Structures are given as structure tokens and as C-alpha cells.
């Protein structure tokens, strides 16, 4: 059985002390053994990143850009291979894995414009003979701690911007599907990235805490659950580090009476059950306004009957398994308890039967969900769609704004004025108008509000350039003996 290594200063390194299995979720079988990093191994990776920093920071912007142009081509050429790796360890269908790679590629393309992105500003003659200019400089060694649900896209969201800005990186991917990160590190090296600029360590809380405490690490990027995001934010901030920690979500989709209900049902099914609901931007709550509930629920249920659930390598499959047996049990527990909380289970995914020992569950639809129930409050992170019924638009927006999470939201309507009002007053970081999963393109930034984000910077796009650089302002005056004199007064711009 192959052991998945770490990548430190360009070399593959394994730990003998601790390992854990990596499963194929479609079969339930162990396919790899993963080296779990010790404190010493993580420190070795941090030291490698620190050693590579001076050279990489001095590397010209054009040479940095060359790496990203090369990487873009390699990612496009090797997408089928990388998608197969993702499917084998995560379980999502191959087409979804390829789509994830394409979205990660957007940030590689964004980062390749670093000559423009890293431009400073200049004012001349702010005072007699005095000019001022600003530059953006890297923060140093940064750590990227990424989730299992997007083992390619989220790492590329972080490391592409960080490296483009002149930083060096220690990447700690999810221990559930780590092979994609090793593959990405190999592609970066093939693209011309010097050894030590990108290092990968596999591990658990020991590895994370070591990165949070390491004085050489100046910034932490994280995507995961809200409790862990809050923990990382607090510990890293206490150690004086910059932090962007993206947490959980409970994305609501409001459907107005004037909406195209067929389009709305298509969108709800696609956004709720794609990738088995293991997306932080999945629609998990449909808010049916007015009298649309009965018709809309029936249309959603009708579409669910035709979904093909199976091994992600099967071209006929539209949805694969959950990531682990524990995830399957957790997701199904919410369906089991829904009726006791006053809801109606319209479609029970637990009734679906699957051959073998894979971590499959069917898709579930729960209607008449109460806002004080676990189904409504918790981030289920599986193929379970809740329907809440309200009388008015105002009630729907109130639900969203009062929920602890504020990652993404959407409204389906034909009323442009109402859509603009929704955009203006809803409290969420990303908003869709007749778009169920409003993940921004790479030239914008991704992030939520409230308990969906700890820190003040969103991920990738323009805000990532701000996060991964420090501004330095330089005030310049060249010697002029005629203007030189002793003056103890406060400097003035005259």
C-alpha cells in the first residue's frame, strides 16, 4: 500500500511514527497510508520555507509570472489525471472534480497578472523637493490549511496568490484526501517554482497547532468549520499573525411567487445535491414565499427521482458518496430526527440501497422545517435540503439576517426592484440573483459574513493581494544644500 508523503524543500519525506488510512469513499476500502507529520516535521517544513524566502522575494516579477503561465498550461493538460485523484479520495464525480480544477485555475490566471496586481502608488512634490511612493512587499512564510471538500480549488485559491506576492508557503491539506496537494506541488516544481517555496505537510491538530505557534509563520489562511475557524483565528491572532479563517454556512435560497418555478426547482436540486452537498456554498435551505411551497416542493421531489447516485468514476453518476462513514452517519441522523422536530420528510435518502461498502446515502428533502430545529440551525454538509415556508419577502430576509452564518444566499424572482432591494439589505458575503451558487469569478474575492468568516480579508482575488502583502510608504528628498536647515517643528507639506 502506497504511503502518501510530505513535500519539504522539493523532497518527498515520510514520518514513521504515525500514519492513518485514506479511503476510497465509493468502495469503503483503504487505498493509501498517510504519513502524519510530527512537530519536528512541520518545523522542518517551516524552516525550508523560511530558507527559500529571501531568494524567492528577490525573484523578478516576470520570472514569477512565468511560473504561473507554465502552471496554467500544466493544469489544463493534466486535468484528467488530477480529477481522477480527487474522485478516488473525495468521491465526487469526475465532471465535478474537473469543474473544481477549472475554478482553481481561475486564480492561477489571476495570479499570473502579478505585475499589475503588485503595483504601488506615487505622488511627486508632496512638499518642496519631496516625493512619496508606496510598495507592496510579501508578509513572509504563510500557512494554508485547507478542507477536504475542494482538495484542488481551495489550495489554489490560497497558494497561488501567496506565492505570486513573493511569499513562501506551508500547505496543510485535509488528511482525508491529501494526494491532490502532492500532485499540485509536483506541478508547481515542474512549472519552475524553486524548491522550498511550496511545502506540503500532512497531519492533524498537532500539525495545525505547530503552524499556529511557529514564529516564522506570519499569516494563516484557513477554510473549514466555524468552531475550528474561530479556534484558529483566536490562537493565530494571539501569536501576532494575520488570519483569514473561513467557517461554516447555511445558504438560503428565497423563491418568490413570481419566480420561474421550474428554473427554481432545477437550481435547488443542482445546488443542494451537487458533490453530495459537501460544498460550503451548497443551498441547504429553500425559503418558499407565499403560496409557492406546495408546487415548488413537488417539482423538487420530482427531479430528485431521476438523480443517478454512484461511483464517481462512472460517467452516468451525477452524485457520489460522502467522504467518510462518520459523515454518512452524521448526515442521516438529521433526517432521522427531522419528524420529531415537527418537519415533514418528503424524500428520505436513507431508503436508497447501494451495493458494497461505500459511504453512499440518498438525497433527502424535508419540508415545513422549523427555525428552532437542528435541521435548520446546523450546517449538515450533506445531501439534505430543508424547506421553510414564510408569508412574505420580509420574513424571508429576516430569517437570513438572523442566522449565525452569512456565507452565500440567493433570490429567485422576476422583479428587478425586489432583487436590488435584496442585494442591498441581505446580510451575506455573496449574493445570487437567480443564481443558486454565487461563487465569484477569480477577479473578485470569496468570503462570507458573521460566523462564516473570522478576520477581515476574503479569499483569492483582490483581497488576497492585500492579505498576502504589507504596504510600505517611502518619503524621499535628495540633498539640496540651499534648502537644508535645522527645524525642530512638526514637518509640514509646504
C-alpha positions as CSV (number, residue, x, y, z in Angstrom):
1,X,0.0,0.0,0.0
2,X,1.5,3.3,-1.1
3,X,2.3,5.8,1.7
4,X,1.5,9.4,0.9
5,X,4.5,11.6,1.8
6,X,5.1,15.2,2.7
7,X,6.9,17.6,0.4
8,X,9.7,19.6,2.0
9,X,12.2,21.7,0.0
10,X,11.3,19.6,-3.1
11,X,11.9,16.3,-1.4
12,X,9.3,13.6,-0.6
13,X,9.5,12.9,3.2
14,X,7.7,10.3,5.3
15,X,7.1,10.0,9.0
16,X,7.4,6.5,10.5
17,X,5.8,7.2,13.9
18,X,2.2,7.9,12.9
19,X,0.0,7.0,9.9
20,X,-3.6,6.9,9.1
21,X,-5.7,5.3,6.3
22,X,-7.0,7.2,3.3
23,X,-10.2,5.6,1.9
24,X,-11.9,5.4,-1.4
25,X,-15.4,6.6,-0.4
26,X,-17.0,4.7,-3.2
27,X,-15.8,1.3,-2.0
28,X,-15.1,2.0,1.7
29,X,-11.7,0.4,1.2
30,X,-8.4,1.8,2.4
31,X,-6.3,2.7,-0.7
32,X,-3.3,4.6,0.8
33,X,-1.5,5.1,4.1
34,X,-0.8,8.7,5.1
35,X,2.2,9.9,7.0
36,X,1.1,12.2,9.8
37,X,3.5,15.0,10.5
38,X,5.2,15.2,13.8
39,X,6.1,18.6,15.4
40,X,9.6,18.2,14.1
41,X,8.5,17.5,10.5
42,X,6.3,20.6,10.5
43,X,9.1,22.7,11.9
44,X,11.3,21.3,9.1
45,X,8.8,22.5,6.5
46,X,8.6,25.9,8.1
47,X,12.4,26.1,8.1
48,X,12.5,25.2,4.4
49,X,10.0,27.9,3.6
50,X,12.0,30.4,5.7
51,X,15.2,29.5,3.9
52,X,13.6,29.9,0.5
53,X,12.0,33.2,1.3
54,X,15.0,35.6,0.6
55,X,15.7,34.2,-2.8
56,X,12.0,34.0,-3.9
57,X,11.3,37.5,-2.7
58,X,14.2,38.8,-4.9
59,X,13.0,36.9,-7.9
60,X,11.8,39.3,-10.6
61,X,8.1,39.6,-11.1
62,X,8.4,38.5,-14.7
63,X,10.1,35.2,-13.6
64,X,7.4,34.7,-11.0
65,X,4.7,35.3,-13.7
66,X,6.4,32.7,-15.9
67,X,5.8,30.0,-13.3
68,X,2.1,30.8,-13.3
69,X,1.9,30.7,-17.1
70,X,3.6,27.4,-17.1
71,X,1.4,26.1,-14.3
72,X,-1.7,27.1,-16.1
73,X,-0.7,25.0,-19.1
74,X,0.2,22.0,-17.0
75,X,-3.0,22.1,-15.0
76,X,-5.0,22.2,-18.3
77,X,-3.0,19.3,-19.7
78,X,-3.2,17.2,-16.6
79,X,-6.8,17.9,-15.5
80,X,-8.0,14.3,-16.3
81,X,-5.2,12.9,-14.1
82,X,-5.8,15.3,-11.3
83,X,-9.6,14.9,-11.4
84,X,-9.1,11.1,-11.1
85,X,-7.1,11.6,-8.0
86,X,-9.8,13.9,-6.5
87,X,-12.5,11.4,-7.3
88,X,-10.6,8.5,-5.8
89,X,-10.2,10.1,-2.4
90,X,-13.1,12.5,-2.2
91,X,-15.7,10.6,-4.1
92,X,-17.2,13.5,-6.2
93,X,-17.9,12.6,-9.8
94,X,-15.2,13.2,-12.4
95,X,-17.0,16.0,-14.1
96,X,-17.4,17.8,-10.8
97,X,-13.7,17.3,-10.0
98,X,-12.8,18.7,-13.4
99,X,-15.0,21.7,-12.7
100,X,-13.3,22.3,-9.3
101,X,-9.9,22.3,-11.1
102,X,-11.2,24.8,-13.6
103,X,-12.3,27.2,-10.8
104,X,-8.9,26.8,-9.1
105,X,-7.3,27.6,-12.4
106,X,-9.1,31.0,-12.4
107,X,-6.9,32.1,-9.5
108,X,-3.8,30.8,-11.2
109,X,-4.7,33.0,-14.1
110,X,-5.4,35.9,-11.8
111,X,-2.1,35.4,-10.0
112,X,-0.3,35.5,-13.4
113,X,-1.2,39.2,-13.6
114,X,1.0,39.9,-10.6
115,X,3.0,42.7,-12.4
116,X,-0.2,44.7,-12.4
117,X,-1.5,43.5,-9.1
118,X,1.6,44.4,-7.1
119,X,1.9,48.0,-8.4
120,X,2.3,50.6,-5.8
121,X,1.4,54.4,-5.9
122,X,3.5,57.5,-6.3
123,X,3.0,61.2,-5.6
124,X,5.7,63.7,-6.5
125,X,6.3,67.1,-5.0
126,X,4.1,66.5,-1.9
127,X,6.3,69.1,-0.3
128,X,9.1,71.1,-1.9
129,X,11.5,68.6,-3.3
130,X,9.8,65.7,-1.5
131,X,8.2,62.7,-3.3
132,X,6.2,59.8,-1.7
133,X,5.7,56.3,-3.1
134,X,4.3,53.0,-1.7
135,X,5.2,49.4,-2.5
136,X,3.7,46.0,-1.7
137,X,6.0,43.5,-0.1
138,X,5.4,39.9,1.0
139,X,4.5,39.1,4.6
140,X,6.9,36.2,4.7
141,X,6.2,32.5,5.4
142,X,2.5,31.8,5.3
143,X,0.5,28.6,6.1
144,X,-2.5,27.4,4.2
145,X,-4.9,24.9,6.0
146,X,-7.4,23.6,3.5
147,X,-10.6,21.4,3.7
148,X,-11.5,18.0,2.2
149,X,-14.4,19.2,0.1
150,X,-12.3,21.1,-2.5
151,X,-8.8,19.5,-2.4
152,X,-7.6,21.4,-5.6
153,X,-9.7,24.6,-5.8
154,X,-9.2,25.9,-2.2
155,X,-5.4,25.2,-2.1
156,X,-5.0,27.1,-5.4
157,X,-7.1,29.9,-4.1
158,X,-4.6,30.4,-1.3
159,X,-1.2,29.3,-2.5
160,X,-1.3,30.9,-6.0
161,X,-1.9,34.4,-4.6
162,X,0.6,33.9,-1.7
163,X,3.4,32.7,-4.0
164,X,2.7,35.4,-6.6
165,X,3.1,38.1,-3.9
166,X,6.6,36.7,-3.1
167,X,5.8,34.6,0.0
168,X,6.7,31.0,0.7
169,X,4.1,28.5,1.8
170,X,3.5,25.5,4.0
171,X,0.3,23.8,2.9
172,X,-1.5,21.5,5.3
173,X,-4.3,19.8,3.3
174,X,-7.1,17.7,4.7
175,X,-5.8,14.3,5.8
176,X,-8.9,12.7,4.2
177,X,-7.9,13.5,0.6
178,X,-4.3,14.8,0.5
179,X,-2.9,13.4,-2.7
180,X,-4.2,16.3,-4.8
181,X,-1.9,18.7,-2.9
182,X,1.1,16.5,-3.5
183,X,0.3,16.5,-7.2
184,X,-0.1,20.3,-7.2
185,X,3.3,20.7,-5.5
186,X,4.8,18.5,-8.2
187,X,3.2,20.6,-11.0
188,X,4.5,23.8,-9.4
189,X,8.0,22.4,-9.4
190,X,7.6,21.3,-13.0
191,X,6.4,24.8,-13.8
192,X,9.7,26.2,-12.5
193,X,9.0,27.1,-8.8
194,X,12.2,26.7,-6.8
195,X,12.3,24.1,-4.0
196,X,11.2,25.3,-0.6
197,X,8.8,27.9,-1.9
198,X,5.8,25.5,-1.6
199,X,6.0,22.7,1.0
200,X,3.2,20.3,1.9
201,X,2.8,18.6,5.3
202,X,0.0,16.1,6.1
203,X,-1.3,16.0,9.6
204,X,-3.9,16.7,12.2
205,X,-4.3,19.1,15.1
206,X,-0.6,18.6,16.0
207,X,0.5,20.0,12.7
208,X,-2.1,22.8,12.8
209,X,-1.1,23.9,16.2
210,X,2.6,23.9,15.3
211,X,1.9,26.2,12.4
212,X,-0.2,28.5,14.5
213,X,2.6,28.8,17.1
214,X,5.6,28.9,14.8
215,X,7.1,32.4,15.0
216,X,8.4,32.2,11.4
217,X,4.8,31.9,10.1
218,X,3.4,35.3,9.6
219,X,-0.1,34.6,8.1
220,X,-2.6,31.8,8.3
221,X,-5.3,31.0,5.7
222,X,-8.0,28.5,6.6
223,X,-11.2,27.1,5.3
224,X,-13.3,24.7,7.4
225,X,-16.0,24.5,10.1
226,X,-16.9,27.5,12.2
227,X,-15.6,26.1,15.6
228,X,-12.2,25.3,14.1
229,X,-12.1,28.6,12.2
230,X,-12.8,30.5,15.4
231,X,-10.1,28.5,17.2
232,X,-7.5,29.1,14.5
233,X,-8.4,32.8,14.4
234,X,-8.0,33.3,18.1
235,X,-4.8,31.3,18.6
236,X,-3.1,32.7,15.5
237,X,-4.1,36.2,16.3
238,X,-2.8,35.8,19.9
239,X,0.5,34.9,18.3
240,X,0.5,38.1,16.3
241,X,-0.3,36.6,12.9
242,X,-2.6,37.7,10.1
243,X,-5.6,35.4,9.8
244,X,-8.3,34.7,7.3
245,X,-10.4,31.9,8.6
246,X,-13.5,30.9,6.6
247,X,-16.1,29.0,8.6
248,X,-19.4,27.3,8.0
249,X,-22.5,28.1,6.1
250,X,-26.3,27.7,5.9
251,X,-27.1,29.1,2.5
252,X,-30.7,30.2,2.0
253,X,-32.4,30.5,-1.4
254,X,-35.6,32.6,-1.4
255,X,-38.2,31.7,-4.1
256,X,-40.7,34.4,-4.7
257,X,-44.2,33.8,-6.1
258,X,-43.3,35.4,-9.4
259,X,-40.2,33.2,-9.9
260,X,-40.0,30.7,-12.7
261,X,-40.7,27.6,-10.5
262,X,-39.2,25.1,-13.0
263,X,-36.0,27.1,-13.1
264,X,-36.0,27.4,-9.3
265,X,-36.5,23.7,-8.8
266,X,-33.7,22.9,-11.2
267,X,-31.4,25.3,-9.3
268,X,-32.4,24.0,-5.9
269,X,-31.7,20.4,-6.8
270,X,-28.4,21.2,-8.5
271,X,-27.2,23.4,-5.7
272,X,-28.3,21.2,-2.8
273,X,-27.2,17.8,-4.1
274,X,-24.1,18.5,-6.2
275,X,-21.0,17.0,-4.7
276,X,-23.3,15.2,-2.2
277,X,-24.0,18.6,-0.6
278,X,-20.4,18.8,0.6
279,X,-19.9,22.4,-0.6
280,X,-19.7,25.4,1.6
281,X,-21.8,27.2,-1.0
282,X,-24.5,24.5,-1.3
283,X,-28.0,25.6,-1.0
284,X,-29.3,23.9,2.2
285,X,-32.5,26.0,2.9
286,X,-35.2,26.9,0.3
287,X,-37.4,29.7,1.6
288,X,-40.8,29.4,-0.1
289,X,-42.6,32.7,-0.1
290,X,-46.4,33.0,-0.2
291,X,-48.2,30.1,-1.8
292,X,-45.4,28.6,-3.9
293,X,-44.4,25.9,-1.3
294,X,-46.6,23.0,-2.4
295,X,-45.9,23.3,-6.1
296,X,-42.2,24.0,-5.6
297,X,-41.7,21.1,-3.2
298,X,-43.4,18.7,-5.6
299,X,-41.2,20.0,-8.5
300,X,-38.1,19.4,-6.5
301,X,-39.2,16.0,-5.4
302,X,-40.0,15.0,-9.0
303,X,-36.5,15.9,-10.1
304,X,-34.9,14.0,-7.3
305,X,-36.3,10.7,-8.6
306,X,-34.1,10.9,-11.7
307,X,-30.7,11.6,-9.9
308,X,-28.1,8.9,-10.6
309,X,-26.0,8.2,-7.4
310,X,-23.0,6.0,-7.8
311,X,-19.2,5.7,-8.1
312,X,-17.7,9.0,-9.3
313,X,-15.8,7.2,-12.0
314,X,-19.0,6.1,-13.7
315,X,-19.9,8.6,-16.4
316,X,-23.6,8.0,-15.6
317,X,-23.2,9.1,-12.0
318,X,-24.4,12.6,-11.0
319,X,-23.6,12.4,-7.3
320,X,-21.0,10.3,-5.5
321,X,-20.6,9.2,-1.8
322,X,-19.9,11.2,1.3
323,X,-16.3,11.5,2.4
324,X,-16.4,9.1,5.3
325,X,-18.6,6.6,7.1
326,X,-18.8,9.1,10.0
327,X,-20.1,11.8,7.7
328,X,-22.7,9.4,6.3
329,X,-23.9,8.6,9.8
330,X,-24.0,12.2,10.9
331,X,-25.9,13.4,7.8
332,X,-28.5,10.6,8.1
333,X,-29.0,11.4,11.8
334,X,-30.5,14.8,10.8
335,X,-33.0,13.1,8.5
336,X,-33.9,10.6,11.3
337,X,-34.6,13.3,13.8
338,X,-36.5,15.7,11.5
339,X,-40.0,14.4,12.1
340,X,-39.6,14.7,15.9
341,X,-38.7,18.4,15.3
342,X,-42.1,19.0,13.6
343,X,-40.9,18.7,10.0
344,X,-42.2,16.5,7.1
345,X,-39.7,14.2,5.5
346,X,-40.8,14.3,1.8
347,X,-38.0,12.2,0.4
348,X,-35.9,10.1,2.8
349,X,-32.4,9.4,1.3
350,X,-31.9,6.6,3.9
351,X,-34.3,4.5,1.9
352,X,-31.9,4.2,-1.0
353,X,-29.9,1.0,-1.1
354,X,-26.4,0.7,-2.5
355,X,-24.2,-2.3,-3.2
356,X,-20.8,-2.6,-1.5
357,X,-19.4,-0.8,1.5
358,X,-19.1,2.7,0.0
359,X,-20.2,5.8,2.0
360,X,-23.3,6.4,0.0
361,X,-26.6,8.0,1.1
362,X,-29.6,9.1,-0.9
363,X,-30.8,12.6,-1.3
364,X,-33.3,13.9,1.3
365,X,-36.0,16.7,1.2
366,X,-37.5,18.0,4.4
367,X,-40.5,20.3,4.3
368,X,-42.1,22.5,7.0
369,X,-38.8,22.9,8.8
370,X,-38.9,25.0,12.0
371,X,-36.3,27.6,12.6
372,X,-35.5,26.3,16.1
373,X,-34.7,22.8,14.8
374,X,-31.3,21.3,14.3
375,X,-32.0,20.7,10.6
376,X,-32.3,24.5,10.2
377,X,-29.6,25.7,12.6
378,X,-26.8,23.3,11.9
379,X,-24.5,23.0,8.9
380,X,-25.4,19.4,7.8
381,X,-22.9,19.3,4.9
382,X,-24.6,16.5,3.1
383,X,-27.4,16.0,0.5
384,X,-30.3,17.2,2.7
385,X,-32.4,20.2,1.6
386,X,-34.7,21.9,4.1
387,X,-37.8,23.9,3.0
388,X,-39.0,26.8,5.3
389,X,-42.3,28.4,4.4
390,X,-43.0,32.1,5.0
391,X,-45.7,34.5,4.0
392,X,-43.7,37.5,2.9
393,X,-40.4,38.5,1.4
394,X,-39.6,40.5,4.6
395,X,-40.0,37.3,6.7
396,X,-37.5,35.5,4.4
397,X,-34.9,38.2,4.6
398,X,-35.3,38.3,8.4
399,X,-34.6,34.6,8.5
400,X,-31.3,35.0,6.6
401,X,-30.2,38.0,8.6
402,X,-30.8,36.4,11.9
403,X,-29.0,33.2,11.1
404,X,-25.5,32.8,12.6
405,X,-24.0,32.1,9.2
406,X,-23.7,34.6,6.3
407,X,-21.7,32.9,3.6
408,X,-23.9,33.0,0.5
409,X,-27.6,33.5,-0.4
410,X,-29.8,33.7,-3.4
411,X,-33.2,35.0,-4.5
412,X,-35.3,33.8,-7.4
413,X,-37.6,36.4,-8.8
414,X,-38.6,38.3,-12.0
415,X,-38.8,41.6,-10.1
416,X,-35.7,43.6,-10.6
417,X,-36.6,46.2,-8.0
418,X,-37.1,43.4,-5.4
419,X,-33.8,41.8,-6.4
420,X,-32.0,45.1,-5.9
421,X,-33.6,45.5,-2.5
422,X,-32.5,42.0,-1.6
423,X,-28.9,42.7,-2.7
424,X,-28.9,45.9,-0.6
425,X,-30.3,44.6,2.7
426,X,-29.4,40.9,2.9
427,X,-26.5,40.1,5.3
428,X,-24.3,37.7,3.5
429,X,-20.9,37.9,1.7
430,X,-22.0,36.5,-1.6
431,X,-25.4,37.0,-3.3
432,X,-27.0,35.4,-6.3
433,X,-29.9,36.8,-8.3
434,X,-31.4,33.8,-10.0
435,X,-28.0,32.2,-9.4
436,X,-28.1,29.5,-6.7
437,X,-24.3,29.2,-6.0
438,X,-22.9,32.7,-6.4
439,X,-19.2,31.8,-6.2
440,X,-17.4,34.8,-7.6
441,X,-15.1,34.6,-10.6
442,X,-11.4,34.8,-9.9
443,X,-11.1,38.5,-10.4
444,X,-13.4,39.1,-7.3
445,X,-13.0,37.6,-3.9
446,X,-14.7,34.9,-1.9
447,X,-15.9,35.2,1.6
448,X,-18.9,35.4,4.0
449,X,-20.1,37.4,6.9
450,X,-20.9,36.7,10.5
451,X,-19.8,33.3,11.7
452,X,-18.7,32.4,8.2
453,X,-15.6,34.5,8.4
454,X,-13.1,35.3,11.1
455,X,-10.7,38.0,10.1
456,X,-11.3,40.9,7.7
457,X,-10.0,39.6,4.4
458,X,-11.8,37.3,1.9
459,X,-10.0,34.7,-0.1
460,X,-8.5,34.8,-3.6
461,X,-8.9,37.8,-5.9
462,X,-8.0,41.4,-5.0
463,X,-8.4,40.9,-1.2
464,X,-5.9,38.1,-1.3
465,X,-3.3,40.5,-2.6
466,X,-4.0,42.8,0.3
467,X,-3.8,39.9,2.8
468,X,-0.5,38.4,1.4
469,X,1.4,41.8,1.2
470,X,2.4,44.6,3.6
471,X,2.4,48.1,2.3
472,X,5.5,50.2,2.8
473,X,5.4,54.0,2.2
474,X,8.7,55.8,1.3
475,X,9.2,59.5,1.6
476,X,12.2,60.8,-0.5
477,X,14.1,64.0,-0.6
478,X,17.5,64.3,-2.3
479,X,20.2,66.6,-0.9
480,X,19.9,70.4,-1.7
481,X,22.2,72.5,0.4
482,X,20.2,75.6,-0.2
483,X,17.1,74.1,1.5
484,X,18.9,72.4,4.4
485,X,18.4,73.8,7.9
486,X,17.7,72.8,11.5
487,X,14.0,72.8,12.2
488,X,12.5,71.2,15.4
489,X,8.9,72.0,14.3
490,X,6.4,69.3,13.1
491,X,7.1,68.5,9.4
492,X,4.7,70.3,7.1
493,X,4.0,69.8,3.5
494,X,4.9,73.1,2.1
